[in-house]
Amino acid sequence: MNLPISTSSTAGLILAGVFGLIFGILLHKGRVTNYNVIVNMFRFKDFTVLKVMLSAIVVGGIGVYIMMAAGLLEGYHIKPTNVAGLVIGGALFGIGMVVYGYCPGTGVAAVATGSVHALIGFLGMLVGGVFYALSYPWVKAHILNVGDFGKVRLPEASHIPEFIWWIVIAAGSVFLFKILPKAEKQSE
């Protein structure tokens, strides 16, 4: 089951805007639109970003798993696993986040709070997006076929049931939530 509203319709666009606004407000309330919070994550002084991300992964992932099990969703839209693309893309994303001080989502939300340096970085993201779009044929031919495992997920690749993966991820998150405050106090 999917929402009965097409994303190309006016109602779908308005709904997407409302969800985007709510997401941005939640990012701001979670303090991850603050440059210092993100930079201090990389300095191992403030783990707010990690806590927000873990919360989103666990709540969202388990929610999708339950909706799939209940038959409320039609299926996963899995992207192919391309090792070279993941390694290069992850490295570029990490470098960009360290230099910019935001990930794309928190950067856009920071622009909405009036951050001028976030706006400059946002313009850089747009230029990078155009560059990627223009170079995509070359990237597809030379990078995305290196280490191409197709559309695989951890449950299928490991032969471990999905609910076990979610139990391990949730338990690991609880463990990290217990030790992160101690790590933050030690870094002060």
C-alpha positions, 0 to 999 in steps of 0.5 A: 500500500502506498499513499493514494496521492501522486507526488506529481499532483498538487496535493502530493507536492503540498504533502511533501512540503509539509513533511519536509517542514516537519522534518526540518523543525525536528532537526532544529529541535534535535540541535543538529542544525547547529554547526558546533554540534556537528563539528564537535561530533567529529571532535568526539565531544558531542554525540547528539548527531549520532543519537539523532541518527540512531534514533531515526534508523531504529524507529524508522527501520522497525516501523517499516519492518512492521508495516511490511510484515503487516502488508501495509507496504508493497515492497522495498525499493532497493538500490544496487550495492556497488562497492566502489560507488559506496566507498567513494561516495561515503568518503566524499560525503564524510569529507564534505560533512567535516568541511561544511559542518553539515550533512545535506539535510541539516544544511538545508535546515540550517539555511532555513534558520538563517545561517549564511555559511550554511547557505554558501555550502548549500550552493556548493551542494547544488554545484556538486549535484550538477557536476555529478549529473553531468558526469553520471555516464562516466561514473556509471561506466567506470565506478558503479560497475566495480563491486556490483552485487546487485540489489541485496540486503543484509538479511538475504546476504547473511541468511539471518532473519530481518527481525534478528538484525533489528534486535541487534541494531536496537540493542546496539543503539541502547548500549551506545545510548548508555555509554555515550554520556560517559564518553561526552563527560570524559572529553570535557 
